[in-house]
Every structure is written in C-alpha cells, then in structure tokens.
Amino acid sequence: MIDPLALRGFFTDLQTRLVAAAEALADDDGARFRSDPWQKAATQALSGDGRTCIVEGGAVFERAGVAFSHVRGDALPPSASARRPELAGRAFEAMGVSAVFHPANPYCPTAHMNVRALLATSDGEAPAWWFGGGMDLTPYYPFVEDIRHFHGVCRDALEAFGGELYPRFKQSCDEYFFLKHRAEARGVGGIFFDDLSEGGFERCFALTRAVGNAFADAYLPIVERR
C-alpha cells in the first residue's frame, strides 16, 4: 500500500537522526545545526515544505547540511515525464533527504547521501511511483581501511534485497560520478540507484530505508577515526 505519510515520516525521522548523530560526534566543539523550516506558499501549480539543517565553522565539520523537502504539484515537469510520456500531466509528490558533510580536517573525507521518492497520480489510474538515492565518499587523503569500511556497509545494507544489487549500484555510482572533463572519478564511489520500482512498493521502500539508515554507520566512524 502506498502511504505518503509513511514516506514523509521516514524521511523526517532520518533527517532528525542524522543531525543528532553528527552533533553527538562533534559534541566537544559545541557546534550545533541551525534548523530552518520553510514553506512554499501554494500556487496553482506547486506547493511544498521542508526543513534545512546546517552547521558551519565547527572543529569537526567545517560545513555540513541535512535537508528534507516535500514538494507537490498539479503536473509532473517535463524532465520527470520525458522517459514516461504516459505520465505527463499527472499530479505528483516528491520528497526526500539530502546530506553533505565537509569535515575541517583534510584527513576526513567528504561524504554525500540522498534518498528520495516520487509519486504520480491521476483520477481513475493506478498511481506510479519510484525511488532513488545512494551515498558516496570523497577522500582528500585516501585510507584503504576507510574505503573498505564505507563500501562494506553499503554492501551489507543491500544484501537482504539480493546479492546482485551492490555490484550494480556501485557501478551506477562510478559512472554517475565520473568527471568526463578530467577523465577521473570523483572520490571512491559508493552506491547509486534511480527510477527504482522493481519488486513492488514495499520492497523498494524498505531498500531505500536501508540505504538511508546505513549512512551514519558508513561515514561517521571514519570521521571519528580521523
């Protein structure tokens, strides 16, 4: 059963937990995330709300942000329906959490995580939906044990959903973050998936939760170590 409230509940809770975990790690420097709730006034075509949490100038995190957004619209934008022309004109909801962490110490890597969901509805039609997300690591001074730890947590998060997913999502991440103009990878990769709907809503939602929930375990022990 597709439940937008359950989606929103997970994403907002994930944001809260990530902020709390990062603050607990950086407790000694006293830096706290500033919380900025926002709301887009409803127009004929679009409305939305969310919360952006940012910390700057800390001894651990030079700058970090964890953002939740939930946008609703009367019709999917052309970019979202280009590969699914049959969905053009449907109402939609898009929501998710995005996190970026830039530590002050160059021996600590930068990391990014994003998990998201989109629902497209139309009267008299079955709802369409898909999930996306992933995480990646960008060290300045790479340590093999850190890279193994990060990828190991990514692999373990996906294991329950099929052993073929980690290699597939890892390759997608490597391709997505390859800098063609420099002919090199951006960082050491991770996992990335998009347009995920295979296996049913509950499976895909559970997979997305597993990825989002794994980020703190994949990244914060590296920060603490370095």
N, C-alpha and C positions, 0 to 999 in steps of 0.2 A: 504494500500500500504506500502510495506517495504522500508523504506528510511534510509540507513546507515548514511547519512548526518544529518538527523533529530536526530537520536540516538546520534551521536557524539556531535551535537550542545547542546543537553540537558545535557549530562554528563560534558562537559567542562564548561558550564554555571553554573551547580550545584557546581562544584569544586570552581569556582571563587566566588560564593555567600557564600559558607561555610567559605572560608578563610576570606572574608570581614566581615562576621558576627562575627567570632571568634576574629578577630583583633579589631573590634569595641567594643566588650565586654571587651577586655583586654587593651583598649587604654591607661589607666593610667600608665601601666608599660612599655609602649614603645616597647614591643616585637613585631616583625614582622616576618611573614613566609618568609623563603628563598624559592625562586622558582627555580627549577632545571629541565628545559626541557631536554628531552632525545630522541634519535632516534636510533633504531637498524638498522644497515645497511642491506639492502635487501640481502638475500641469496636465494639459490634455493628453500628453504622450508619455510622461515619465514622472516617477517619484522614487524616493529611496531614503534610507537612513543608514547609520553605521557609527563606528567609534574608531578613532585613530589614537594609538598609544605610542609615544615617542620618548626616548631618553637621549640626552646629549651631554658630552663633556664628562663622563664618568671615568673612573680609573680603570674599570674593566671594559665597558662599552663606550667607545668614542661617540658612536651614534647607533641607535637601533630603533626599529619601528615594527609594531604588530598591529595590523589594520583589519577590521571587519567591515564589510559593506553588504548591503541588501538593496538591490535596485529592481524596480518593477516598471513595466512599460506596456503600452497598448499594442505594440507591434515589434517583432524582432528586427533589429537593424540588419541591413543588407549583408554585412560581414558575417553575421551569425547564421543566416539562411542561405548563403552562397552555395554551400555544399548540400543543403537540404531545401531546395526550392519549394517543396511541398509544404514547408512550414512558414513560408513568407506570409506576413500579416498576422501571425498568431501573437496573442498576449504572452508575456514572459515574466519570469522572476529569475534573477541571477544573484547568487550570494556566495561568500567565501571569506577566507582569511589569508592574508599575505604577511610574511615576516621576513625582515632583513636585519642581520646583525653584523656590525663593523666594530671589532674589538680595537682597543687602543694599542695593545701590544702586537707588533707585527708577527710574532711567533704564533699568534692565534689566527686561525683562518676566518675569513668572511663566510657567511652562510645565508642561504635563501630558502624559503619554503612557501608553498602556495597550495591550498586545496579549495575547490570551488564546485558549485553545482548550478545547472541551468534547467529550468522547467519552461516548456512552451505549451500553451493551452488554447483550445478553441471549442466553442459550444458544439456539442454533438460529435466530437472527435476524442479519441484516446490521447491523453497527454504524452508529449515527447519530453525526454529528459536525457541528460548526460552529465558526467563528472570529469574533472581534470585536476591535475596537480603534480606535486613532486617536491624534491629538495635537491640542492647541490652545494658543493663545498669549493671554496676558492682560497687555497693557502698562498701565502707570500713566501714562506719557508716550509716546504713540504716535509712532513714526517710520515714514514711508511706506516707506523702503527696507528696514526690518526686516520689515515686514508682507509686502512683495513677496518678500523672500528666503524667509521661512518658507513661504508658500503655494507659491512656485516649487519648493522642494524636495519638498513634499507632492505637487504635480502630477507632478514628474519620477519620483517613487517609484512612482506608479501607471500611468505612461504605457505600460509594456510589457504591461499587462493590459487595456488598452482605454481609448481617449480619453474615453469617457463616464463613467468611474469618478470622476475628480476632481470634476467638477461635481456628481455625485450624492452623493458622500461629503462634499463641502463643504456642500451644502445640509443633509444629515443632521446635521452638526456645528452649523450655525447654528440649526437647530430644536431640537436637544438641549440646547444651552447658552443658549437664550433664557430670560431671567428674567421670567416672566409677571407676577409681583407688582410688578416695577419697570418692565415694558414696555420692556426694553432687553436687548441682547446682553451676554453675559459675555465680554468681550475681543473679539478679532478673528477668532475661529474657527480653523479648520484642517480636519481630516477626521475622520470618524467612521463606523464600519460595525459592524453586529451581525448575528448569525444568518447569516453568510456561508457558503454551501455550493455556490454556483453554479459550474459548470465543473470540479468534481472536487476531490478532496483535495489533490493535488499543486499545482494552480494556487492554491488558497486558502491553502495553507501558504506557498507562495512569495510570494504577495501580502502575507501577514502578516509574513513575514520582511523584505520590502522596506520596509514601514512602520516596523517596529521599528528596522531598520538605518539608516533615514533620519533618525531623531530627533536624533541628535548633530549631524549636518550642518545640520539645520534650525534648531537652537536655539543651540548653543554658540558659533558665530561671532557671533551677536547679543550674547551676554554679553561676549565678548571685545571687541567693538567699543565697547560702552557702559561 
